[in-house]
């Protein structure tokens, strides 16, 4: 074994005497010699799995923070069953206690009226949501999913560091960690009789179903997320998928008649249970935080009417405040008639005089934290402060004592972590999850999310601060469980696999895959995903056309063809007009700079990068609807548009990069065609693409001024063929240099050419006819927006059938003008019919 | 995509007829009030949801004989209950397309003048602070919830400093609060253009201008900053037309003032810093809370309806028998 030094704290793996603890022996045996190259191999396998599964999390306030890979250490934390039972027992008690405290504070408030809790504790906490006072949730349960952060002191005892009572995060990451680690450490996992996590999620789902109002035959359960910018968005999507419930944002829901509904393509669909990942005060802009744009207006009314259950109950964030912690032992005796089984780390709330004095006199030994969850400030370690800083802190405490709490500084236990080719001890905090049972009481997930701090001495354990995570193995209480799980699927030692059949069966029973299932917001975003993908491609092709001529001036016709290309760039607002003349007169530094801006400058609204960023953002909003491969391609596009170093900005290097980008975009288009089921989601995406390509086709014609005398020359025809990806077809069919009439026919009228306008229109026509009936609008009416959109498409097809347009310049010009006017209107009509019905409607 | 647009709350109450001192009311007075809020939207609104505080709360000083809240178009659903502070609160949703929304409350009630009180007989303000900080009686516990920061009113050293001259050592609580009321009236200029609903208290304090809502908040903030429980009261004030002129119908406005707790015996005392007088039978109480945010008369969320105009009319009519 490699050298593994521990300090004065408790180490999970070795005793103070340096001996391996008994429950680690089997594991270390199965792990074998800690050969760095083998470990590296395993680590690579883990990384690959995480990458494949798209496991990420976001860091706030960090521009690079979107989509960080999830940091997982492959050595799990091991806990023997006997020890785990004590933890389980203690946490079930704690969950019940906190639930009773909430029931009192949101009810009669006897705890305050009898003087057991100081009024300031409740009344000065912004987490106390007066708007939901008196609204008793289904079955009196406030905490449906609860998590506690545990730490172990040097004497080996577990302590509760904090409670997560409103939207506990991390259970999904724990499950994901398990699926990865159980595969890369298959042997050790098998030998360890590790307790399975899957049953916990099954019971979580059952509990959610049980929250629906009685006699709801087919309850709709949703997971309400703040959206893709939330730090744990991956987990929201993952959990929703795993539990077989719909992932929604606030904008997807609406309240009518004090009921919550999901806005779908075919209308409003009732929602019965909301598992929320949105903080209390953001949930309803009408009655909670009025500036929240994430919530659902009227939700509190629906909750009060009992038509929907929100898990956890609105307002349950209150008991996350540390100010409550010192009172819990007393509250436990009073409310449950028991002693608290797992102690909380010692804390002193400065809102009380004696406690404040103790804290200010012992600053050097304490960690000072905000007493109320809403204050959200970082903990301060008294020991690390200078004398002056301590005095300043004391003054701050004395000014608003109720805002502070002093906490005993706990020496966290350490756990072996694979760092720099060796095992090193790192301080850990373990988060354990509990779910309410339909018939009362709580189920504990046997395992949890273990997080380590990034450095040996650092006592802040947080993913936001660069820590890592681990799987948590509760060892062998029921050895049969693993065998049952694996007997079905040989050679796939992942319990995640083993549980799939059950989950699928559950889903089949409860999911309704009818076409109206698609939330309107998702349809809207998929539509724009298609448009942005197509728009990026068109910008990219123009840029490539320019660079290919700049890098090879000797190419026949290069200079002549630059003229229409630059004209197009001007027309589409990619470069300023004066540069067009510059290009006509040759090349220059100003031109290069402007071109690079048109590629890399994200703040330039018409640049390639800006369009790709829009594509990426739109994709992020519907990530749960895209395959992992599609999402990977979209992230790759985004990376490929990051500004290049000076050396790789020479024309030839730029050209190579643009070629790569074309390939990536083609991969995206390919996945759309080959990997998406033909539901309404795909249809909206493809409508977006067809419409954008049609509009773009008209833009190319107008931008190169082919209908003007000036643009009627072979250089223009060649450029149009190139940008329309139709050069090969033209050569095959016509064997001549590009000529106006056949070029126009090929790009406008040929329904067999997937780049031609006629092709887009014929597909649009088919898509529109197949769309589900738009909600809230009488579809029989000739005035329905869908009918109007179909008419516009028909009209456009009529225009293309006029023989004159490919021969006569004037006929062409007027046709192009009409098309340019009508095509974008189709987009507006669709938005009106499908996306905005629930937002606004003209009378 | 169009997000739901929050509807701005009603504009700040601005009394248009400054109440000249009428005869001191002695016996109970009867009133009929009408409060009409009218929204005109630039485009059809498909759904609107509102929460209103427009009906009067129970109050030992006033007896409500009739209270009707009507909404046009007729809401598809409505719900009435008591809010956390015991004020009547109503929710309604109009779910058919509309370009106009009219909310009207009509109330008939009788208001008694407050029991006579000698402010110098109340306990010292320091004593009241102690009673509230360490409350033992049910009244004190109730009062203690009005000691703390709320959304629109946060205690601060600046407010404590402004309050200090009124809170001399050992001064009776009500006497000190009356002095504070007088000083706000003297030091601050009524100016309906100086502030909006969103103007922070620090700015009001710095510029010494504002309307009744600001002055009520200021009083509440000062009292909390010295450690006294204080609440914000919204209601109406009867206005007296100039002598020889008829009363103007619809020219009244919502009003607001502050209330301070002076111990179990004296209880809550309502003071109007905008008009420099203790609240009497000229004042009708609708609701109280920690600040305006708890009791705003009308607040709503609409879907659609770009741009809107808002018109509020209040009429307070004494009934002569």
Interface residues (C-beta under 8 A of the other chain):
Chain A: X112 X113 X115 X119 X120 X122 X123 X124 X130 X131 X133 X134 X251 X254 X255 X256 X257 X258 X285 X286 X287 X290 X291 X293 X297 X298 X301 X304 X305 X521 X524 X835 X836 X838 X839 X840 X841 X842 X843
Chain B: X1 X2 X3 X4 X6 X43 X44 X45 X46 X47 X49 X51 X76 X77 X79 X81 X83 X84 X85 X91 X93 X95 X97 X98 X99 X135 X136 X138 X141 X144 X145 X147 X148 X149 X294 X299 X300 X301 X303 X304 X305 X306
